[in-house]
C-alpha cells in the first residue's frame, strides 16, 4: 500500500503504520506482563507469601543489574545502528548523521559488548554474593539464590538489546516472539521446578534460565542483521564518535 493509493495520502499511511506498530507493541507488553504476573501467582501458590517476598527481592536485584549494565551498551548501539534512541525511533528529526557506515558491523559489536557485559554482571554478582545475600535476604547462607539472580540480570542485558533491535527493525512478529519468549519459557520452567519441590531456588533458576533462553532466541532471530565483531571501544559513547566510525 502506497500513499497514492490510500485516501488521505502519506499522512494516512503514516497513521496506519503508527497504529499498527503501537498495537503490536501494546499487545506484546500486555502479554509479557500477564506471564510475569502468572509467575508471581505460581510462586505465591507453591511457596506462600513469605517466600514470594524473597523471590520479589531477587527479581529486583536481577532487574537493577540488567538496567544498570544495559546503559553501557543499549543506547549507544541503537544510536549507531538506527540513528536514534530507542524511545524516539519514530521521530523524523533523529540523529541520522550518527548512523554507522556499516550498521551490521556496529550491531555485531554492540551484541558482543552486551554479551561481555552480561557475563561481567553475572560474575560481579557472584563475587559479591555473600554481602548481597545479607543485604537483600538478610541471610548470608543464601548465596546460591543471589548467584542465580546475577544470571537473570546478566541475561537480561542481552535480551533487552536484542528484543529492542527486533522492534526497531520493524519486524512485529519476530518482536512478539522474542519479547514473549522470556515470560512463556520462564513461567513453564518455574512451574516445573516448583512442582518437583525445588522451592525458592527452583523459582529463581526457572526465571533466570527463561531469560537466558529468551536472549538466545532473540539473537537467533537477528541472524543476518549483524556481523560477528568486537571492538575495544564501548558502544556507550557511540553518540560522541564521528560519523563513519564503528
Secondary structure, DSSP 8 states (H G I E B T S, - for coil): --GGGSTTTHHHHHHHHHHHHHHHHHHHHHHHHHHHHHHHHHHHHHH-HHHHHHHHHHHHHHHHHHHHHHTTTHHHHHHHHHSS-TTSTT-SS--GGGS-S-HHHHHHHHHHHHHHHHHHHHHHHHHTHHHHHHHHHS-TT-HHHHHHHHHHHHHHHHHHHHHHHHHHTT-HHHHHHHHHHHHHHHHHHHHHHHHTT-HHHHHHHHHHHHHHHHHHHHHHHTBTTB-----SS-GGGGGGS-TT--
